[in-house]
Amino acid sequence: MTKEEKFAFGKNWQSYVKNYLNNERINEAKDSLLKFFNVYNFQDKSFIDIGCGSGLFSLAAHQLGASKVVSFDLDPFSVKCCEYLKEMNGNPSNWEIINGSILDDKFLPSLEKYDIVYSWGVLHHTGNMWKAIENTLNLVQNKGLLYIAIYNKINFLGLFPDGRFGSSRFWLGEKKIYSKLPLLLQNIIDYAVMIVLILLYIITFKNPVRKIKEHKKLRGMSWRIDIKDWLGGYPYEYASVDEIFIFMKKFGFCLENLKCYDGLGNNEFLFRKLE
């Protein structure tokens, strides 16, 4: 895969950190972790953030009291985002940031095993999702927890509750084309999609201003940034809930929590590693 075929995830996250990230969004991120972990106690737990992106959830884990936070990402712009957040929070010594890949067999042995392994919406963007998931499992401590989010597999066309339409296969083609386009054309497509979404909000009697403002309640994210991430998120793979569950069971993991969707969005899984 050439560089031109890969979406600029890190630059998109830089825009998020620069233009949108604030204390309210940080608190939403922390609340989303606590809710999915069922008010889990992060104190004295080690936490690794695989594909740390903006660094928001590494920061959330740190502020929730994790004893050690390790963040890594293949994209150097994402690493810079994470370093910026670390610096803005006093440069804590128990937070380590690394430029690395979950598919790099030479890099992975340098990592330990962790109480909490977190990778939200990342492993399906590596170009080798199942290998990335398997490598992620090897970083989980016995009785440790794994929180991953993977795009749902949709085989038919249609408009879904999350506002997206089409099949997973359709979006694979769209994302591959979009990622090759110059930034100007990407931005034109972004704004065209935003206009269509606003019109859909209006004709379905939803307040577009409220919809856009309330998007931050989804893990502290940004409506604008998430649109670009969805349109351009390539490489792109996906899996059904059943496929993920069967795969994890083979490696001795049991399901602790699940949030799944009818549409094309991320299914969220919380697994515990058995001894």
C-alpha positions in Angstrom: 0.0 0.0 0.0 1.4 3.4 -1.0 1.4 6.4 1.2 -1.1 8.1 -1.1 -3.6 5.3 -0.5 -3.7 5.8 3.3 -5.9 8.5 4.8 -4.1 11.2 6.8 -5.6 10.2 10.2 -3.0 12.1 12.2 -3.6 15.5 10.4 -7.3 15.1 11.0 -6.6 14.5 14.7 -4.4 17.6 14.8 -7.3 19.6 13.6 -9.5 18.1 16.3 -7.0 19.0 19.1 -6.4 22.5 17.8 -10.0 23.5 17.1 -12.3 21.4 19.2 -10.7 19.8 22.2 -11.6 21.3 25.6 -12.4 20.3 29.1 -16.0 19.5 28.3 -14.9 17.0 25.7 -12.2 15.5 28.0 -14.9 14.9 30.6 -17.2 13.3 28.0 -14.3 10.9 27.1 -13.7 10.0 30.8 -17.4 9.4 31.3 -17.6 7.2 28.2 -14.8 5.0 29.6 -16.4 4.8 33.1 -19.8 3.9 31.6 -18.5 1.1 29.4 -16.2 -0.3 32.1 -19.2 0.0 34.5 -17.5 2.5 36.7 -14.3 0.5 36.7 -11.5 1.7 39.1 -8.5 2.8 37.0 -6.4 3.5 40.0 -3.1 1.5 40.1 -3.9 -0.1 36.6 -1.6 0.0 33.6 -3.2 1.2 30.4 -2.1 1.0 26.8 -3.7 3.0 24.0 -3.1 1.3 20.6 -3.4 3.8 17.8 -3.8 6.7 20.2 -5.0 9.2 17.5 -5.6 12.5 19.2 -4.3 11.2 22.6 -7.7 12.0 24.2 -8.3 8.6 25.7 -4.7 8.3 27.0 -5.3 11.6 28.7 -8.6 10.4 30.1 -7.0 7.2 31.5 -4.2 9.3 33.1 -6.7 11.7 34.7 -8.8 8.7 35.9 -5.7 7.5 37.9 -4.0 4.9 35.8 -0.6 4.1 37.3 1.0 3.8 33.9 -0.1 5.0 30.4 1.5 3.9 27.2 0.3 5.5 23.9 1.5 4.5 20.5 0.6 5.3 16.9 2.1 4.7 13.5 1.2 8.2 12.3 3.8 10.8 13.5 1.1 13.5 13.5 -0.9 11.5 16.0 2.2 11.0 18.2 2.6 14.8 18.2 -1.0 15.3 19.2 -0.5 12.9 22.1 2.8 14.6 23.1 1.1 18.0 23.1 -1.7 16.7 25.5 0.9 15.2 27.8 2.9 18.4 27.9 -0.3 20.5 28.5 -1.0 18.2 31.5 2.4 18.6 33.2 4.4 16.1 31.3 3.8 13.2 33.8 6.6 10.7 34.1 4.2 7.7 34.1 2.9 8.5 30.6 5.0 7.1 27.7 4.4 8.0 24.0 5.9 5.9 21.2 5.8 5.9 17.4 5.1 2.3 16.5 2.7 -0.1 14.7 0.6 -2.9 16.1 1.7 -4.9 13.0 5.4 -4.5 13.7 6.8 -7.8 15.0 10.1 -6.1 15.9 8.4 -3.3 17.9 5.8 -5.4 19.9 8.3 -7.4 22.0 9.4 -4.1 23.6 6.0 -3.7 25.2 4.8 -5.3 28.4 1.4 -6.7 29.3 -1.2 -4.4 30.6 -4.2 -4.4 32.9 -6.3 -2.4 30.3 -5.7 -2.6 26.6 -7.6 0.0 24.6 -8.0 0.4 20.9 -11.1 2.2 19.7 -11.8 2.3 16.0 -8.2 1.6 15.0 -7.5 -2.0 14.2 -9.7 -2.1 11.2 -7.6 0.7 9.7 -4.3 -1.1 9.8 -4.6 -3.0 6.5 -4.5 -6.4 8.3 -7.3 -6.3 10.9 -7.2 -9.9 12.2 -3.5 -9.9 12.6 -3.7 -6.6 14.4 -6.4 -7.9 16.7 -4.3 -11.1 17.5 -1.3 -8.9 18.3 -3.4 -6.8 20.5 -4.6 -9.8 22.5 -0.9 -10.6 23.3 -0.6 -7.3 25.3 -3.4 -8.2 27.8 -2.4 -9.2 31.3 -4.1 -12.4 32.7 -7.5 -11.3 34.0 -6.9 -8.0 32.2 -9.5 -6.1 30.1 -9.5 -5.4 26.4 -11.7 -2.6 25.0 -11.9 -2.6 21.2 -14.3 -1.0 18.6 -14.6 -2.5 15.1 -16.7 -1.4 12.2 -19.8 -3.4 11.7 -20.2 -5.6 8.7 -23.1 -4.7 6.5 -23.8 -6.7 3.3 -26.9 -4.8 2.0 -27.7 -1.3 0.8 -29.9 1.0 3.0 -30.2 4.0 5.2 -29.3 3.2 8.8 -30.0 4.8 12.2 -26.5 6.2 12.4 -27.3 8.3 9.2 -25.0 6.3 6.9 -26.1 4.3 3.9 -24.8 1.6 1.7 -22.9 -1.6 2.3 -19.5 -2.1 3.9 -18.1 -3.0 0.5 -19.5 0.3 -1.0 -17.7 2.3 1.6 -14.4 0.4 1.1 -14.4 1.7 -2.5 -15.4 5.2 -1.5 -12.7 5.5 1.1 -10.0 4.2 -1.2 -10.9 6.8 -3.9 -11.3 9.7 -1.3 -7.9 9.0 0.2 -6.2 9.5 -3.1 -7.9 12.9 -3.8 -6.1 16.2 -3.2 -7.1 18.0 0.0 -9.2 20.6 -1.8 -11.4 18.0 -3.4 -11.7 16.2 -0.1 -12.9 19.4 1.6 -15.4 20.0 -1.1 -16.8 16.5 -0.6 -16.8 17.1 3.2 -18.9 20.2 2.9 -21.3 18.6 0.4 -21.9 15.8 2.8 -22.4 18.2 5.7 -25.0 20.2 3.7 -26.9 16.9 2.9 -26.8 15.9 6.5 -28.2 19.2 7.7 -31.0 19.0 5.1 -31.8 15.5 6.3 -31.9 16.8 9.9 -34.4 19.5 8.9 -36.7 17.3 6.9 -36.8 14.8 9.7 -37.7 17.6 12.2 -34.4 17.5 14.0 -32.6 20.7 15.0 -29.3 20.7 13.1 -27.6 23.1 15.5 -28.5 20.9 18.4 -27.5 17.7 16.6 -24.0 19.2 15.8 -23.5 20.6 19.3 -24.6 17.3 21.0 -22.2 15.2 18.9 -19.5 15.9 21.6 -21.5 13.6 23.9 -20.3 10.7 21.7 -17.0 10.2 23.5 -16.1 13.9 23.3 -15.8 13.7 19.5 -16.4 16.5 16.9 -19.1 16.2 14.2 -16.9 17.9 11.6 -13.8 15.7 12.3 -15.9 12.5 12.5 -17.3 13.2 9.0 -13.9 13.5 7.4 -12.7 10.4 9.4 -15.6 8.4 8.1 -15.3 9.5 4.4 -11.5 9.0 4.3 -10.8 6.2 6.8 -8.7 3.9 4.6 -7.4 1.2 5.0 -10.9 -0.1 6.0 -12.0 -3.5 7.2 -15.1 -4.7 9.2 -16.5 -7.7 11.0 -19.8 -8.9 12.4 -20.3 -9.3 16.1 -20.3 -13.1 15.7 -17.0 -13.0 13.8 -15.3 -11.0 16.6 -16.8 -13.2 19.3 -15.8 -16.5 17.8 -12.2 -15.1 17.1 -11.8 -13.9 20.7 -13.1 -17.1 22.2 -10.4 -19.1 20.5 -7.8 -17.1 22.5 -9.4 -17.5 25.9 -11.3 -14.2 26.2 -14.8 -13.8 27.6 -17.2 -11.0 26.9 -17.8 -8.5 29.7 -19.8 -5.8 27.8 -21.1 -5.1 24.3 -22.6 -2.2 22.5 -23.6 -3.1 18.9 -25.4 -1.3 16.1 -27.6 -2.0 13.1 -25.7 0.3 10.9 -22.1 0.8 9.7 -20.7 2.3 12.9 -18.4 0.7 15.4 -19.5 -2.2 17.5 -17.8 -1.9 21.0 -16.5 -4.9 22.9 -15.1 -5.3 26.4 -13.4 -8.7 26.9 -11.6 -10.1 29.9 -8.6 -12.5 29.5 -9.0 -15.7 31.4 -6.0 -17.3 33.1 
